[in-house]
């Protein structure tokens, strides 16, 4: 065996020296903390598992470390048990307490610490306020307002009081502790509920039915938005079926309750339904307005204006279709709702049934003129009107004098009429304006003097006179309509119009003891301008 091999064998079999467990006299075994300090101060070295095992703490030192860990754990457990004991002790101390736990709210009012017998009066005040609170009832897209009291709500505070006292006292310790914590955070608010009188609630629902029910509507126009609205089914309120939703809403303190409704069948008469797809009212082809006096002295005349406008509003003229004003508006008779008001008859201003309707026909005529409609037939008044420029008026008498218009375009047009705020307005609506501009031109050709007639009046004193009707001069004028595309006139129309003079009528007194007339000064006569041009 070689020397090297023998040396290796001796080294492998030589017994390892045992480490001393104690030191010489005057030295003590090093404490773990000191050893740890030394270890931190020593340079870091890589240690094999065997070396680590060989250098592990001695049994005595391991026991000391374990003792410290056990002591720390026991201390933590003791602290936890102490806290739990305190919590459980507080819980048990308040489980039979008659007062409400801190932080609990009843109907939004903090009632923490109050005795049970205090809650009745407080709940009554909360309920009283809740009975008058606004309550919204919804029926589809319709809404109306009422109150809980009007719906027959009756206070029911007992359940709320019991629930307030029961917060945190269910007997389940964990659940009760959680509830108490929530109360202290302000998260527990017991609502004061209601029960209701079904008969009273039903009566109230039937009263409110007209406010929330909706009729079925045909195809119609929204003139403000310039669009055609499709037919829509209406709704009917199911009052009996709504009682349950009212009961639930009142009990829960809801601010809004959805009622039960059912659809109504569509309307049978819907004349626009078949042509709705071809209707377009987005553009104003022509418009015209005239003024009227809106005071009480003209109440009956203004009533007639509104009746005539309503009959025309929404009238559709299909391509190539003509219309008669008298056919559309109908007879101006008491049976149709018309009243007596001043109107021109045979050149005189007298009260007639339907007086004022000529203002509707004249305003329509002006809108048709500037809208480019075909002016089939019209006749001017027998005397100039105060509300419209001479040449743009059109008189009508049912059964005798008519005005007729025609739609010359390849698309429908719709009439929109309105009487409001002292103004009559008519619009001709369609998808596009046919002309860039429309011009009205009027030229005065001749002025015709009026004649004067006298009529005896036995109510007036002999020699006294009074003007019963002021005379007005007559006129002959030429009216033209010029239609423009760009700067070019593409069409010109001309009419000769005659406004006969208005006879002046003077009352002449024949009674020696008759009355003297009031000294009224007649209005000064003014002739129209020799020429007038209006462009739209």
C-alpha positions as CSV (number, residue, x, y, z in Angstrom):
1,X,0.0,0.0,0.0
2,X,1.4,3.4,-0.9
3,X,2.2,6.0,1.7
4,X,-0.5,8.3,0.4
5,X,-3.1,5.5,0.6
6,X,-2.0,4.5,4.1
7,X,-2.2,8.1,5.3
8,X,-5.8,8.4,3.9
9,X,-6.9,5.2,5.5
10,X,-5.5,6.4,8.9
11,X,-7.3,9.7,8.6
12,X,-10.6,7.9,7.8
13,X,-10.4,5.6,10.8
14,X,-9.0,8.0,13.4
15,X,-11.7,8.8,16.1
16,X,-13.0,12.5,16.0
17,X,-12.3,14.5,19.2
18,X,-15.4,15.2,21.3
19,X,-16.3,18.9,21.8
20,X,-16.3,20.0,25.5
21,X,-19.7,20.6,27.0
22,X,-18.2,22.9,29.6
23,X,-15.4,25.3,29.9
24,X,-12.7,25.7,32.4
25,X,-13.4,27.2,35.8
26,X,-14.2,30.8,35.7
27,X,-16.1,30.5,32.3
28,X,-19.8,29.9,31.6
29,X,-21.7,28.5,28.6
30,X,-22.5,31.2,26.1
31,X,-26.1,32.4,25.9
32,X,-28.0,32.1,22.7
33,X,-28.2,35.8,22.2
34,X,-24.5,36.1,22.4
35,X,-24.0,33.3,20.0
36,X,-26.5,34.9,17.6
37,X,-24.5,38.1,17.8
38,X,-21.4,36.3,17.0
39,X,-23.0,34.6,14.1
40,X,-24.1,37.9,12.7
41,X,-20.6,39.3,13.1
42,X,-19.0,36.3,11.5
43,X,-18.3,36.2,7.8
44,X,-20.9,34.3,5.8
45,X,-19.9,30.8,4.7
46,X,-21.7,28.0,2.9
47,X,-22.5,25.2,5.2
48,X,-23.3,21.6,4.2
49,X,-26.3,19.8,5.7
50,X,-24.0,17.6,7.7
51,X,-22.1,20.6,9.1
52,X,-25.3,22.3,10.0
53,X,-26.5,19.2,11.8
54,X,-23.2,18.9,13.6
55,X,-23.4,22.6,14.7
56,X,-27.1,22.6,15.8
57,X,-27.9,23.9,19.4
58,X,-27.4,21.7,22.2
59,X,-30.6,20.1,23.9
60,X,-30.6,22.7,26.7
61,X,-30.5,25.7,24.4
62,X,-33.3,24.2,22.2
63,X,-35.5,23.9,25.3
64,X,-35.1,27.5,26.3
65,X,-36.1,28.7,22.8
66,X,-39.2,26.5,22.8
67,X,-40.1,27.8,26.2
68,X,-40.0,31.4,25.0
69,X,-42.3,30.6,22.0
70,X,-44.8,28.7,24.1
71,X,-45.0,31.6,26.6
72,X,-45.6,34.1,23.8
73,X,-48.4,32.0,22.3
74,X,-50.1,31.5,25.6
75,X,-49.9,35.3,26.2
76,X,-51.7,36.0,22.9
77,X,-54.3,33.4,23.6
78,X,-54.9,34.9,27.0
79,X,-55.3,38.4,25.5
80,X,-57.8,37.1,22.9
81,X,-59.7,35.2,25.5
82,X,-59.8,38.4,27.6
83,X,-61.2,40.5,24.7
84,X,-63.7,37.9,23.9
85,X,-64.7,37.7,27.5
86,X,-65.3,41.4,27.6
87,X,-67.3,41.3,24.3
88,X,-69.4,38.4,25.4
89,X,-69.8,39.9,28.8
90,X,-71.1,43.2,27.3
91,X,-73.3,41.2,24.9
92,X,-74.8,39.2,27.8
93,X,-75.3,42.3,29.9
94,X,-77.4,44.0,27.1
95,X,-79.3,41.0,25.9
96,X,-82.1,41.6,28.4
97,X,-81.8,45.4,28.4
98,X,-85.0,47.1,27.5
99,X,-83.3,50.0,25.8
100,X,-82.5,50.2,22.1
101,X,-78.9,49.5,21.2
102,X,-76.7,52.5,20.3
103,X,-76.8,53.7,16.7
104,X,-80.1,52.1,15.7
105,X,-82.4,54.4,13.6
106,X,-86.1,54.3,13.3
107,X,-87.5,55.9,10.2
108,X,-84.3,58.0,9.9
109,X,-84.3,59.1,13.6
110,X,-81.5,57.9,15.9
111,X,-83.3,56.0,18.8
112,X,-80.2,54.5,20.4
113,X,-80.6,54.3,24.2
114,X,-84.3,54.9,24.2
115,X,-86.7,52.8,26.3
116,X,-89.3,50.7,24.6
117,X,-92.2,52.8,25.8
118,X,-90.7,55.9,24.2
119,X,-90.7,54.4,20.7
120,X,-94.5,54.5,20.3
121,X,-94.8,58.3,20.3
122,X,-91.7,58.7,18.1
123,X,-93.0,56.1,15.6
124,X,-96.3,58.0,15.4
125,X,-94.6,61.2,14.5
126,X,-92.5,59.4,11.8
127,X,-95.6,57.8,10.4
128,X,-97.6,61.1,10.4
129,X,-94.9,62.7,8.2
130,X,-94.7,59.7,5.9
131,X,-98.5,59.8,5.3
132,X,-98.2,63.2,3.6
133,X,-95.0,62.6,1.6
134,X,-95.4,62.9,-2.2
135,X,-95.9,59.5,-3.9
136,X,-95.5,59.0,-7.6
137,X,-97.8,56.5,-9.4
138,X,-96.5,55.3,-12.7
139,X,-98.7,53.7,-15.4
140,X,-96.6,53.1,-18.4
141,X,-95.2,56.4,-19.5
142,X,-97.9,58.3,-17.6
143,X,-97.4,59.5,-14.1
144,X,-99.4,61.3,-11.4
145,X,-98.8,62.4,-7.9
146,X,-100.7,61.5,-4.7
147,X,-99.9,60.8,-1.1
148,X,-99.9,57.7,1.1
149,X,-102.8,59.0,3.1
150,X,-104.9,59.6,0.0
151,X,-104.2,55.9,-1.0
152,X,-105.7,54.8,2.2
153,X,-102.5,54.1,4.1
154,X,-102.9,53.4,7.8
155,X,-99.9,53.5,10.3
156,X,-98.5,50.1,11.3
157,X,-95.6,51.0,13.7
158,X,-95.8,47.9,16.0
159,X,-93.7,45.7,13.7
160,X,-91.1,48.4,13.2
161,X,-90.9,49.0,17.0
162,X,-90.4,45.3,17.6
163,X,-87.7,45.1,14.9
164,X,-85.9,48.1,16.5
165,X,-85.8,46.5,19.9
166,X,-84.6,43.2,18.4
167,X,-81.6,44.5,16.7
168,X,-78.5,42.7,18.1
169,X,-80.6,40.4,20.3
170,X,-81.3,37.3,18.1
171,X,-79.4,34.9,20.3
172,X,-76.8,34.2,17.7
173,X,-73.7,35.8,19.3
174,X,-71.7,36.3,16.1
175,X,-74.7,37.6,14.1
176,X,-75.7,39.9,16.9
177,X,-72.2,41.3,17.3
178,X,-72.1,42.0,13.6
179,X,-75.5,43.8,13.8
180,X,-74.4,45.9,16.7
181,X,-71.3,46.9,14.8
182,X,-73.4,47.9,11.8
183,X,-75.7,49.9,14.1
184,X,-72.8,51.9,15.5
185,X,-71.7,52.6,11.9
186,X,-75.2,54.1,11.2
187,X,-76.1,51.3,8.8
188,X,-79.3,50.1,10.6
189,X,-82.4,52.1,9.9
190,X,-85.8,50.4,10.5
191,X,-88.5,51.7,8.1
192,X,-91.9,52.3,9.7
193,X,-94.4,50.5,7.5
194,X,-98.1,51.0,6.6
195,X,-101.1,48.9,5.9
196,X,-103.9,50.2,3.8
197,X,-107.6,50.4,3.4
198,X,-108.3,48.5,0.2
199,X,-111.6,50.2,-0.5
200,X,-110.2,53.7,0.0
201,X,-107.1,52.8,-2.2
202,X,-109.4,51.5,-4.9
203,X,-111.6,54.6,-4.9
204,X,-108.4,56.7,-5.2
205,X,-107.1,54.7,-8.1
206,X,-110.4,55.0,-10.0
207,X,-110.2,58.8,-9.4
208,X,-106.7,58.9,-10.8
209,X,-107.5,56.7,-13.8
210,X,-108.1,59.6,-16.2
211,X,-104.7,61.1,-15.3
212,X,-102.8,57.9,-16.1
213,X,-104.8,56.2,-18.8
214,X,-103.9,57.0,-22.4
215,X,-106.2,56.8,-25.5
216,X,-105.1,55.0,-28.6
217,X,-103.9,57.5,-31.1
218,X,-103.9,57.4,-34.9
219,X,-101.1,58.4,-37.2
220,X,-100.6,62.1,-36.6
221,X,-98.4,65.2,-37.0
222,X,-96.0,66.7,-34.5
223,X,-95.8,70.1,-36.0
224,X,-93.4,71.4,-33.4
225,X,-90.8,68.7,-34.2
226,X,-91.8,68.7,-37.9
227,X,-92.4,65.0,-38.1
228,X,-95.0,62.3,-38.6
229,X,-95.9,60.2,-35.5
230,X,-97.0,56.6,-36.0
231,X,-100.2,55.2,-34.5
232,X,-99.8,54.2,-30.8
233,X,-102.0,52.0,-28.7
234,X,-103.3,53.5,-25.5
235,X,-103.4,52.0,-22.0
236,X,-106.1,51.3,-19.5
237,X,-105.5,51.2,-15.7
238,X,-106.3,47.9,-14.0
239,X,-107.3,49.3,-10.7
240,X,-108.1,46.0,-8.9
241,X,-104.8,44.4,-10.0
242,X,-102.9,47.5,-8.9
243,X,-104.0,47.1,-5.3
244,X,-101.2,44.5,-4.5
245,X,-98.5,46.8,-5.9
246,X,-99.9,49.7,-3.9
247,X,-99.8,47.5,-0.7
248,X,-96.2,46.5,-1.3
249,X,-95.2,50.0,-2.1
250,X,-96.8,51.5,1.0
251,X,-95.3,48.7,3.3
252,X,-91.8,49.3,1.9
253,X,-91.9,53.1,2.0
254,X,-91.3,53.4,-1.7
255,X,-91.3,56.8,-3.3
256,X,-92.9,55.5,-6.6
257,X,-95.3,52.7,-7.3
258,X,-95.8,51.1,-10.7
259,X,-99.5,50.4,-11.4
260,X,-100.8,47.6,-13.6
261,X,-102.0,48.7,-17.1
262,X,-103.2,46.9,-20.2
263,X,-103.0,48.0,-23.8
264,X,-106.0,49.4,-25.6
265,X,-106.9,48.3,-29.1
266,X,-105.7,50.6,-32.0
267,X,-108.1,53.2,-33.4
268,X,-110.3,52.0,-36.3
269,X,-110.2,55.3,-38.2
270,X,-106.6,56.1,-39.2
271,X,-106.7,57.9,-42.6
272,X,-103.0,58.8,-42.6
273,X,-101.8,55.3,-41.8
274,X,-101.6,54.2,-45.5
275,X,-99.7,57.3,-46.7
276,X,-97.6,57.9,-43.6
277,X,-94.5,56.6,-45.4
278,X,-94.8,59.2,-48.1
279,X,-95.4,62.2,-45.7
280,X,-92.5,64.5,-45.0
281,X,-93.2,67.9,-43.3
282,X,-89.6,68.8,-42.5
283,X,-89.6,72.0,-44.6
284,X,-91.8,75.1,-44.8
285,X,-92.8,75.7,-48.4
286,X,-94.7,78.9,-47.6
287,X,-96.1,80.7,-44.5
288,X,-98.3,83.7,-43.8
289,X,-99.6,85.4,-40.7
290,X,-102.3,88.0,-39.9
291,X,-103.1,89.8,-36.6
292,X,-106.4,89.9,-34.7
293,X,-107.6,91.6,-31.5
294,X,-107.5,89.2,-28.6
295,X,-109.6,91.3,-26.2
296,X,-112.9,90.3,-24.7
297,X,-114.8,92.6,-27.1
298,X,-113.8,90.2,-29.9
299,X,-114.3,86.9,-28.0
300,X,-116.9,85.4,-30.3
301,X,-115.0,86.4,-33.4
302,X,-111.9,84.7,-32.1
303,X,-113.9,81.6,-31.2
304,X,-114.8,81.4,-34.9
305,X,-111.2,81.8,-35.9
306,X,-110.2,78.8,-33.8
307,X,-113.0,76.6,-35.1
308,X,-112.0,77.3,-38.7
309,X,-108.3,76.8,-38.1
310,X,-108.9,73.5,-36.3
311,X,-110.8,72.2,-39.3
312,X,-107.9,73.0,-41.7
313,X,-105.1,71.9,-39.4
314,X,-103.4,68.7,-40.7
315,X,-105.1,68.7,-44.1
316,X,-103.1,66.7,-46.6
317,X,-103.0,67.5,-50.3
318,X,-101.7,64.6,-52.3
319,X,-99.9,65.2,-55.6
320,X,-102.3,66.8,-58.0
321,X,-105.1,67.0,-55.4
322,X,-107.4,70.1,-55.2
323,X,-109.2,71.3,-52.1
324,X,-112.3,73.5,-51.5
325,X,-112.2,75.7,-48.4
326,X,-115.9,75.3,-47.9
327,X,-115.8,71.5,-48.1
328,X,-112.9,71.3,-45.6
329,X,-114.2,73.8,-43.1
330,X,-117.8,73.1,-43.5
331,X,-120.9,75.1,-42.9
332,X,-120.4,78.1,-40.5
333,X,-123.6,77.5,-38.6
334,X,-124.7,77.5,-34.9
335,X,-125.0,73.7,-35.1
336,X,-121.3,73.6,-36.0
337,X,-120.5,75.8,-33.0
338,X,-120.0,79.1,-34.8
339,X,-121.2,82.4,-33.2
340,X,-122.3,85.8,-34.3
341,X,-119.5,88.2,-35.0
342,X,-118.9,91.2,-37.3
343,X,-118.5,90.2,-41.0
344,X,-118.8,92.0,-44.4
345,X,-122.1,91.4,-46.2
346,X,-122.9,93.4,-49.4
347,X,-120.2,95.9,-48.5
348,X,-121.5,96.5,-45.0
349,X,-120.0,95.4,-41.7
350,X,-122.7,93.5,-39.9
351,X,-123.0,90.7,-37.4
352,X,-123.2,87.3,-39.1
353,X,-122.9,83.7,-38.0
354,X,-119.2,82.7,-38.4
355,X,-118.0,86.3,-38.7
356,X,-114.3,86.4,-39.0
357,X,-113.8,83.2,-40.9
358,X,-112.6,85.2,-43.9
359,X,-109.4,85.9,-41.9
360,X,-108.7,82.1,-41.9
361,X,-109.3,81.8,-45.7
362,X,-107.2,84.9,-46.4
363,X,-104.3,83.7,-44.2
364,X,-104.4,80.3,-46.0
365,X,-104.4,82.1,-49.3
366,X,-101.3,84.0,-48.4
367,X,-99.5,80.8,-47.3
368,X,-100.5,79.0,-50.5
369,X,-99.4,82.0,-52.6
370,X,-95.9,82.0,-51.2
371,X,-95.8,78.2,-51.0
372,X,-96.2,77.9,-54.8
373,X,-99.6,76.1,-54.7
374,X,-101.9,76.5,-57.7
375,X,-104.4,79.2,-56.9
376,X,-107.4,77.7,-58.7
377,X,-110.1,80.2,-57.6
378,X,-110.4,83.1,-55.2
379,X,-112.3,86.4,-54.8
380,X,-111.1,89.5,-52.9
381,X,-113.4,91.1,-50.3
382,X,-115.9,93.7,-51.3
383,X,-113.9,96.2,-49.3
384,X,-110.2,96.1,-48.1
385,X,-109.6,94.3,-44.9
386,X,-107.7,95.8,-42.0
387,X,-105.8,92.5,-41.2
388,X,-104.3,91.7,-44.6
389,X,-102.6,93.6,-47.4
390,X,-105.0,94.3,-50.3
391,X,-104.4,91.6,-53.0
392,X,-103.6,88.8,-50.5
393,X,-107.2,88.5,-49.1
394,X,-109.8,85.9,-50.1
395,X,-113.4,86.1,-49.1
396,X,-115.6,83.0,-48.6
397,X,-119.3,82.5,-48.0
398,X,-120.6,79.0,-47.4
399,X,-122.7,77.8,-50.3
400,X,-121.9,80.9,-52.4
401,X,-118.3,82.0,-52.6
402,X,-115.4,79.5,-52.3
403,X,-111.6,79.4,-52.4
404,X,-109.9,76.5,-54.2
405,X,-106.3,75.4,-54.2
406,X,-104.3,72.6,-55.8
407,X,-101.1,70.8,-55.1
408,X,-99.0,70.9,-58.3
409,X,-96.0,69.0,-56.9
410,X,-95.1,65.3,-57.1
411,X,-95.2,64.9,-53.3
412,X,-97.9,65.5,-50.6
413,X,-98.1,68.8,-48.8
414,X,-99.7,69.4,-45.3
415,X,-101.4,72.5,-43.9
416,X,-100.6,73.6,-40.4
417,X,-102.8,76.3,-38.9
418,X,-102.7,78.0,-35.5
419,X,-104.6,80.8,-33.8
420,X,-102.8,82.0,-30.7
421,X,-101.5,85.2,-29.1
422,X,-103.3,87.6,-31.4
423,X,-102.0,86.0,-34.6
424,X,-103.3,83.6,-37.2
425,X,-100.6,81.5,-38.9
426,X,-100.8,79.1,-41.7
427,X,-97.9,77.0,-43.0
428,X,-97.6,74.8,-46.1
429,X,-95.2,71.9,-45.2
430,X,-93.5,69.4,-47.4
431,X,-90.1,67.7,-48.0
432,X,-88.5,70.6,-50.0
433,X,-89.3,74.1,-51.1
434,X,-90.0,74.1,-54.9
435,X,-88.8,77.7,-55.4
436,X,-85.9,79.7,-54.0
437,X,-88.1,82.8,-53.8
438,X,-91.7,83.8,-54.3
439,X,-92.5,87.5,-54.9
440,X,-95.9,89.2,-54.4
441,X,-96.3,92.5,-56.4
442,X,-99.3,94.8,-56.4
443,X,-99.8,97.9,-58.4
444,X,-102.6,100.4,-57.9
445,X,-104.4,101.1,-61.2
446,X,-107.4,103.3,-60.2
447,X,-109.1,104.9,-57.1
448,X,-112.9,104.9,-57.2
449,X,-114.8,107.4,-55.0
450,X,-117.6,106.3,-52.7
451,X,-121.2,107.5,-52.7
452,X,-123.2,108.8,-49.7
453,X,-126.8,107.8,-48.8
454,X,-129.1,109.2,-46.0
455,X,-131.5,107.2,-43.9
456,X,-134.1,108.8,-41.7
457,X,-133.8,107.9,-38.0
458,X,-136.8,108.7,-35.7
459,X,-134.5,108.2,-32.6
460,X,-132.4,111.2,-33.5
461,X,-133.4,114.9,-33.1
462,X,-134.5,116.8,-36.2
463,X,-131.5,118.3,-38.0
464,X,-128.9,116.0,-36.3
465,X,-126.9,113.5,-38.3
466,X,-124.7,110.6,-37.4
467,X,-122.5,108.3,-39.6
468,X,-123.8,104.8,-39.5
469,X,-121.1,103.5,-41.8
470,X,-118.1,105.3,-43.0
471,X,-117.5,105.5,-46.7
472,X,-114.4,104.0,-48.2
473,X,-112.9,104.5,-51.6
474,X,-112.7,101.6,-54.0
475,X,-109.6,100.4,-56.0
476,X,-108.6,98.5,-59.0
477,X,-105.2,96.8,-58.7
478,X,-103.0,94.3,-60.5
479,X,-101.5,91.4,-58.6
480,X,-98.5,89.3,-59.7
481,X,-96.8,86.3,-58.5
482,X,-93.2,85.7,-59.5
483,X,-91.5,82.3,-59.0
484,X,-87.7,82.2,-58.8
485,X,-85.0,79.6,-59.0
486,X,-81.8,81.2,-58.2
487,X,-82.0,84.7,-59.8
488,X,-84.1,83.6,-62.7
489,X,-87.9,84.1,-62.8
490,X,-89.3,80.8,-64.0
491,X,-93.0,81.7,-63.9
492,X,-95.1,84.8,-63.6
493,X,-98.9,84.9,-62.9
494,X,-101.1,88.0,-63.0
495,X,-104.6,88.9,-61.8
496,X,-106.8,92.0,-62.1
497,X,-108.6,92.7,-58.8
498,X,-111.5,95.1,-58.1
499,X,-112.4,96.4,-54.7
500,X,-115.7,98.4,-55.0
501,X,-116.1,101.5,-52.9
502,X,-118.0,101.2,-49.6
503,X,-121.1,103.4,-49.4
504,X,-121.2,105.9,-46.6
505,X,-124.5,105.7,-44.7
506,X,-125.6,108.7,-42.7
507,X,-128.5,108.6,-40.2
508,X,-130.7,111.8,-40.3
509,X,-132.9,112.7,-37.3
510,X,-136.7,113.2,-37.7
511,X,-137.8,113.4,-34.1
512,X,-138.1,116.9,-32.5
513,X,-137.5,115.4,-29.1
514,X,-135.0,112.9,-30.3
515,X,-131.5,112.3,-28.9
516,X,-128.4,114.0,-30.0
517,X,-125.7,111.8,-31.5
518,X,-122.3,111.3,-29.9
519,X,-119.7,113.5,-31.4
520,X,-117.4,110.8,-32.8
521,X,-114.8,111.8,-35.3
522,X,-114.5,109.3,-38.2
523,X,-111.2,107.7,-38.9
524,X,-109.1,109.3,-41.6
525,X,-109.2,107.4,-44.9
526,X,-105.9,106.2,-46.3
527,X,-105.3,104.9,-49.8
528,X,-103.0,101.9,-50.3
529,X,-99.4,102.4,-51.6
530,X,-99.2,102.8,-55.3
531,X,-96.9,99.8,-55.4
532,X,-96.1,96.9,-53.0
533,X,-93.6,94.0,-53.2
534,X,-93.3,91.2,-50.6
535,X,-90.7,88.5,-51.1
536,X,-90.5,85.2,-49.2
